[in-house]
């Protein structure tokens, strides 16, 4: 038992996948948001930051090095 609702579990799984996709070079925040069927990149960024504590753009900056 995870202690999460199915909706929360699904969102967490999508965000975990988003992190992996962002670490792969060539994927933008908007592309990842679209791929994972978020309403738009703003909603995606807000959910991502809520879960991980940093913006998805920070992942892109760290993987560009």
Helices and strands as residue ranges (DSSP letters): H 6-23, H 29-35, H 41-52, H 56-63
